[in-house]
């Protein structure tokens, strides 16, 4: 009987080892907290498969973040600026930040962003902080075109603990009803203290922790810092080239422009650089019947024709909507962006801004929301 029980126990253990959790052969690409030996066989196909697997998982989690019901999200990026990263790869890390943000609407009422770089103990720098210093002027265009490009490389050690503690300070000012997430990107082993306890405290405060180890990242440490399920929140790649490929796979998407925030006209001058409307000639790139705005989803400045007008919004290209149509919002678009009046027998003044300006043509009268002829043969 004893032998039978031992046999049954070993069979159960063997069966447990064979359980498929839905990843199949892709398990080899996931971080379970221990270093894997690199397999150079069929290197290109392995790399492609790895990027597809990890990219698919990351994409799923980014989409979950983006679909937060109230759209209030606090994102903190902790970016390694140590000597081992190097200047070129540091800017590749910042490209990753920009690619990830492409999926989010950034504005006062939606996603707020902070970016911290870290190297040595005295070089933990909060470059961007829309969370602590919330303002209507903190929008995606400013973030992508001014603030991130201004971040410089420093070099030094890898004080990961200091970066995580800085994230704690920032998120003390998070909105109570906001979803919170931290993205840690590093290429080395941390020094200056164990960051895992600080990361655990963040997780206990309902912060979702994502960790990315590039080339020489401490696999166990990054795994321990990540949120559950840890193998879906901790990503280990062998090179910065692989890291870039992961970003392209997970974060490439054609996105709508979203809403717009009005801006000072001078902020749109760069739109005309290199065109016939170059800013050296014009004091304003936008047409007199347009205003400058920031696309809070696209992160791009745009000239928008005002209500009643259609066109590109650039100098000389805002035109009145024709009679029989109206346009009640500012926005891009050709003549098709002008909405037809409800009845084919309606007329409206050119440049109409409301359906209320649609009236029956002469010889017609309004009956049950339709224009009918006064005389019938």
Rosetta blueprint (number, residue, H / E / L):
1 X L
2 X H
3 X H
4 X H
5 X H
6 X H
7 X H
8 X H
9 X H
10 X H
11 X H
12 X H
13 X H
14 X H
15 X H
16 X H
17 X H
18 X L
19 X L
20 X L
21 X L
22 X L
23 X L
24 X H
25 X H
26 X H
27 X H
28 X H
29 X H
30 X L
31 X L
32 X L
33 X L
34 X L
35 X L
36 X L
37 X L
38 X L
39 X L
40 X L
41 X L
42 X L
43 X H
44 X H
45 X H
46 X H
47 X H
48 X H
49 X H
50 X H
51 X H
52 X H
53 X H
54 X H
55 X H
56 X H
57 X H
58 X H
59 X H
60 X H
61 X H
62 X H
63 X H
64 X H
65 X H
66 X H
67 X L
68 X L
69 X L
70 X L
71 X L
72 X L
73 X E
74 X E
75 X E
76 X E
77 X E
78 X E
79 X E
80 X E
81 X L
82 X L
83 X L
84 X L
85 X L
86 X L
87 X H
88 X H
89 X H
90 X H
91 X H
92 X H
93 X H
94 X H
95 X H
96 X H
97 X H
98 X H
99 X H
100 X H
101 X H
102 X L
103 X L
104 X L
105 X L
106 X E
107 X L
108 X L
109 X L
110 X L
111 X E
112 X E
113 X E
114 X E
115 X E
116 X E
117 X E
118 X E
119 X L
120 X L
121 X L
122 X L
123 X L
124 X E
125 X E
126 X E
127 X E
128 X E
129 X E
130 X L
131 X L
132 X L
133 X L
134 X L
135 X L
136 X L
137 X L
138 X L
139 X L
140 X H
141 X H
142 X H
143 X H
144 X H
145 X H
146 X H
147 X H
148 X H
149 X H
150 X H
151 X L
152 X L
153 X L
154 X L
155 X L
156 X L
157 X L
158 X L
159 X L
160 X H
161 X H
162 X H
163 X H
164 X H
165 X H
166 X H
167 X H
168 X H
169 X H
170 X H
171 X H
172 X L
173 X L
174 X L
175 X L
176 X L
177 X L
178 X L
179 X E
180 X E
181 X E
182 X E
183 X E
184 X E
185 X E
186 X E
187 X L
188 X L
189 X L
190 X L
191 X L
192 X L
193 X L
194 X L
195 X L
196 X H
197 X H
198 X H
199 X H
200 X H
201 X H
202 X H
203 X H
204 X H
205 X L
206 X L
207 X E
208 X E
209 X E
210 X E
211 X E
212 X E
213 X E
214 X E
215 X L
216 X L
217 X L
218 X L
219 X H
220 X H
221 X H
222 X H
223 X H
224 X H
225 X H
226 X L
227 X L
228 X L
229 X L
230 X H
231 X H
232 X H
233 X L
234 X E
235 X E
236 X E
237 X E
238 X L
239 X L
240 X H
241 X H
242 X H
243 X H
244 X H
245 X H
246 X H
247 X H
248 X H
249 X H
250 X H
251 X H
252 X L
253 X L
254 X L
255 X L
256 X L
257 X L
258 X L
259 X L
260 X E
261 X E
262 X E
263 X L
264 X L
265 X H
266 X H
267 X H
268 X H
269 X H
270 X H
271 X H
272 X H
273 X L
274 X L
275 X L
276 X L
277 X L
278 X L
279 X L
280 X L
281 X L
282 X L
283 X L
284 X L
285 X L
286 X E
287 X L
288 X L
289 X L
290 X E
291 X E
292 X E
293 X E
294 X E
295 X E
296 X L
297 X L
298 X L
299 X L
300 X L
301 X E
302 X E
303 X E
304 X E
305 X E
306 X L
307 X L
308 X L
309 X E
310 X E
311 X E
312 X L
313 X L
314 X E
315 X L
316 X L
317 X L
318 X L
319 X E
320 X E
321 X L
322 X L
323 X L
324 X L
325 X E
326 X E
327 X L
328 X L
329 X L
330 X L
331 X L
332 X L
333 X E
334 X L
335 X H
336 X H
337 X H
338 X L
339 X E
340 X E
341 X L
342 X L
343 X L
344 X L
345 X L
346 X E
347 X E
348 X L
349 X L
350 X L
351 X L
352 X L
353 X L
354 X L
355 X H
356 X H
357 X H
358 X L
359 X E
360 X E
361 X L
362 X L
363 X L
364 X E
365 X E
366 X E
367 X E
368 X L
369 X L
370 X E
371 X E
372 X E
373 X E
374 X L
375 X L
376 X L
377 X L
